[in-house]
């Protein structure tokens, strides 16, 4: 069973659980069985309608490139509920385990003393109140992530020291944008704002690391147009992501970008030259050793760039999937720039670095990583997918400063 299937199963269980909790809550307050059943039927009908609008047919509906009233009133609340209720259900399960163990221990001890277990009403009330607050936290966090967290952009400065970097590139700056995911919650006008922020960094080069669209191929013209204002002295380069492949726009969006002066590298390289010296910039489409949604597994990871590696120059790889880092390091790539994970999107890394959904599929969730002779930086991206929520993983534009060292 795939990770996605497991998540769907848990989501289904969570919805059954909250339906039962909601019915039990209403049953205590509504005496009329007829009214109770009518209310339950109405709630289920509304839920079914919202489910079909957002997830009908096993996929998200076609994406707009601007936020409509329908998106604000129907899509955003349902997706907030879907994410928050799933996380809250997991919290309930986690809390139930130690409470069940403690209750079992108390019963065993009571039997040994041949007495009846009596739990203090104050203690029981405190535990129930605490459990309610903890269970409500994901809903509050989800609202924060929807209304603020997904728009709380961070511009990250990252120094990358490369021992073989040519002197002409000492201090060279690269600005990275990733995971655009144009749609109602990342509309074209918002993308233009991020493009303007990227330009304002005045980096020598700008790179784009994939997932320009989400599912709808008809949004490709809008996202290219929103990014057409990107400018840098040494050019704008990019690679493609898994969603670009799933939408079937790999060839067409590459051509659209070419017309605006952006070069998408698909198993290709280009020499970036300055002062008679150069480094080797390489780009690849989404690659994985394991099947990822509609993306088939590749037999040889990064096999299409083995001949592009230049042992006499610094090699920088644009690869949407950070899982290519291990193979890139073995091939002699000095620096890999990736995206894909959204930093976990709904992460609790301020509690523990391990609490991020993306860690189910990759150890490279966000930030800087190193192997002997090779480095990786995973950008958190600016867009969202499935749910327009970011918690503990704010959107990011990264500015790298290359230094000899």
N, C-alpha and C positions, 0 to 999 in steps of 0.2 A: 504494500500500500504506500502510495506517494505521500510526501509531506502535505501537499495540497488536499489530498483526499482526507487525511487525518484532520486537518483544519476544518474542512467542510463538515465532517462527522461531529467534531466538538461544537461547531457553530449550531448544528441542528439540535444537539442535546441542550445547549444553552438556551435556545428559543423555547424548547419544551419546558425547561425548568422555570424560566421567567413567566411563561403563560400560566403554569401551575401556581407560582407565587402570586401573580396578579389576581387569579381567580380566587385563591384562598383569602387574600386581602379584601376583595370586594364582597365575598360571601359573608364575612363578619359584619359588614356594614349595610348590606341590602337584604331586607327581609323577604321581599317578593322574589320567588323563584323565577317567575315569568320575566320580570324586569332584569334579573341577573343574567338569564340566558340571552335575552335580547341585547344587553350590553356586551356580553361576551361575543355574540355573533357579529355585532357591529365592529368591535375591535379587530376581530379576525378578518373581516372583510377589508377594513382599511389596511391592515398589515399585508394581506395578500396583494392588494392593489399596489402598495408601495414596493413590495418585493418584485412584482412583475415589472414595474417601471424601472427598477434599478438593476435587478439581477435576472430578469426573465430570459429564458433561452440559454441559461448557463453562462452568461457573460454580461458585462455592463452594457448599457444601451449606447447608442451612437453618441459621440461627444460633440458638444457645441464648442465654439472657440471664444465664447463670451458667456458670462454668468447671466442666465435668464431668471425670471421670477419663478418658473417651475423648478429650476435647479435649487434655488434658495429655499423654497417652501417644501419641496418633496424629496429631492435627492439628498441634500445636506443633512436633514434630520434623520432620515432612514440610515444613512451611512454612519452617522454619529452613533445611533442606537446599535447598529450591527457590530461595530468595533468595541464600543464601551460595554455592551452586554456580554460579549464573548470574554473580554478580559475580566469583568466582574464575576462571571461564572467560574473562571479558573481560580479567582481569589476565594470564592465560596468553597470550592473543592479543596484548595490548600488549607483553608481554615478548618474544614470539617475533619481532616485527618488527625491533627493533634487533639482536637476536642473529643473525637471518638475514642482515641487512645486513653485520654485522661478519664473519660467517663467509664471506660472498661476497667481501668485500674481502680477507680473508686468503688465500683460494684464488687470487684474481687476482694478488696480490703473490707468492705462491709460484710460480705459473706463470712470472711474469716473471723470477724468480730461477732458474727451471728446477730447483726443489727441491720436495720433498714437504712439505706442510704438517704440522707436528707441534705439537699443542697440549699445553701443560704439563698433566700430570695434576692438579697442585695447583690450577692456575687453573681447569680444568674442574670439579674438585670444589667449589671455592669458588663458582663460578657456579651449579652445580646446587643447592648448599645454600642460597644466597641466594634462588634462584627458588622453592625449596620453602617457605621462610619467608614470602616475599611472597604466594605462592599460598594459604598457610594463613591469612593475616591476615583475609580476608573471613569465614571460618568462625568464627574467634575473635570478630570484631566482631559477627557475627550472633548468637552466643550471648549476648554482652553486651547487645545491643539487645533480645533476647527476654526475658532475665531481669531486666534493670535499666533499660536505656535507655528503654523504653516507659512506665516508671512514674516516671521522674525528672522530676517536674513542676517547671516554672519559672513563677514569677509575675513577669511583666514590667511594669515601670512605664514608661509612655510619655507624655511631655508633647506636647500638640498645641497649637500657637499659631495662632489664627485672628484675623485683623485685624478682622473685623466681629462678633465674638462679643459678645452683649449682656453688660453688666456683671453682671447677675444670675446669669450662668453662668460667671463667672470663677472657676476652681477646681472646676468641676463635674466629677465623676468618673464614668466609664463602665467597667463590667467586662464583658469579652467572653469567652464560651465558644463553641467551634466544633468541628465535625467529631466529634461524640460517638461515632457508629458503635457503638451498643450491640451486644454479642455476647459470646461466651465469653471473649474477651480484653479486653473492656471491659464487665464485668457490671454489673447494676443497682446492686449495693452499692458498687461502685467509683465509679459516676457520682454517687451520693449524697454520697460523700466530696468530690468535686470541687465539687458544688453547695454544700456546707458551706464549702469554702475560698472560693468566690466570694462567699458571703454575708458571710464574715469580713472581706472587703476594705471593707465598709461604703460601697460606691459609691452614688451617687445613682440610678444606673440600671444595669440588666443587659441585655445584648444577646446573642442566640444566632444564629449565622450558618450554620445548616444542617447537613445530613447527620446527622440524628438516628438513622436506621436505616442498614443497609447494603444487604441484598437482601430480607430477609424482612419482609413487611408485618405479620406477627403479633407483631413485637417493638415495635410503635409504642406500645401501651398501657404496656408496661414502661418505656420510656424517658421517656414523659411523666410517669409516676408517680415515677420517680427524680428528675426535675427539678422536681416540684411544690413543693418546699420553697424555691425561689428567691424572694427578697424584696428589694425596693429601693424607696425612697421615691417615685421617679418612675416606677416600673413596670418590668416585664420585657417586652421586645419581641424579635422574631426574624424571620428569613427562612428559606426552604427551600433545600436543596441538590440536586445532581443525583441522589444516591442516594435521596432522598425521592421524587423523580419516578420513578426506575427501579422502586422498590418499589410505586408506585401509591398512595401514602398522602397525597398533597398535601392533598386536601380533608379526609380523616378526621383526620389528625394536627393540622391547623389547628383543627378543632372540639374535639379532645381538649385541646389547649393552652388554648383559649378557656375551657373549663370549669375550668381551674386558675388562670385569671387572667393567662395569658401571651397576648399579642396577636401573632400572626404576620402580618406585612405582606406582602401579595402584590400588587405593583403598586399600593400604597396608601401614604398618608402620615398622620402625626399631628403635631400641634403640641405640643411639650414646653414648658410654660409655668412661669414663676417670676417673681415680682416685677413683674408686668405686662409682661414680655418673653417671647420664645419663640424656639426654633429649630425647623426643619422636619426631622423624621425620616422617611425613606423606606425602604421595603423591596421587594425584587423576588425572584421565583423564579430558579432557575438559568437563565442566558442565555449563549449563545456564538454567535459568527458562524460557527463551524465545527461540524460534527456531532461530538458527544462521546459515544461509546457509543450507547445507545438515545436520547439526547437529540438532537432535530433542531436544525439551525441556525436562528437567528432572522433575519428579513430586515432588521430595523432594531434594532440593539442598544440596549436601554433605551428603545425607542420608546414603551413603555407608561407611562413616567414623565415624559415631556417636559412634560406639562401640570401635573405636580406640583411642579416646581421653582419655588421662590419667590425671585425676585431680590432681594427686600427683607429676606430673613432668611438666616441660616446654614443650609445644607442638609447633612445627614449621611445617607449612603446605606448600608444594609445589603445587601450583594450577595455571595453565596457565592463566585462566580467573580471573582477579582481582575482578569481580563482585561477586565472592564467599566470599568476605571479610565480608560482613554484616552477613551472616550466620555463617561464621567461628568465628567471634567475639562472637556471641550468644552461640556457642558451647564451648567456652573457649579456642580457639586457641590463643596462645600468639603472634605469628608472622606468617604472610602469605607472601610468596615470589611469585610474579607473573610476567607475561609479557604481550603478546597478542596485546597490543595497538601500539607498536612501537613508543610510545611517541607522537602519532598523525602523525608521519612520515612527513607530510607537515603541520607544525604548525607555528603559528606566536605569540608564547607566550611571545616573547620579547616586543610585543605591548600590549597584554592582555593575561592573563592565560586562558581565555575562548576560544581563537581562535585556535581550534584544531579539525579536523574532528572527532577524536575519542570521543569527548564530545557529539556527537550525540547518542552514544550507551552506554557510561559509564562515571561516574564522576571520575573514577580512571584512569587517563591517564598516569601519570608518577610521580615517586618520592614517598615520604613518606606520609602516612596517619595514623591517630590514632582514635581509639574508646576506650571507657573505658575498660581497661584490655586487649586491643588487638592492634596490629600494622600491617601495610601493607606497603610493598615497591614494586612498579611497575617498573621493569627494561625495558628500551627502546629497548632492543634487539640489534642485530648486522645486521640482514638481512632486506630486504625490500620485499614488495609484490605488485603486479600489476605494479607499476612504481618504477624504481630504483632511487628514489629521496628522500633525507632527507633535510628538511629545518626547522631549529629551533628545531630539535629533533635528535641530533647526536647519532650514535651507542654507546652502553654503556656496559661496564663490571663493575659490582658492587662488592665491597669488604665490607662485613659487619663485624664489630667488636662487639661481644656480651659483654655486661658489666652488672654486678649486679647494680641495682639502681631503 
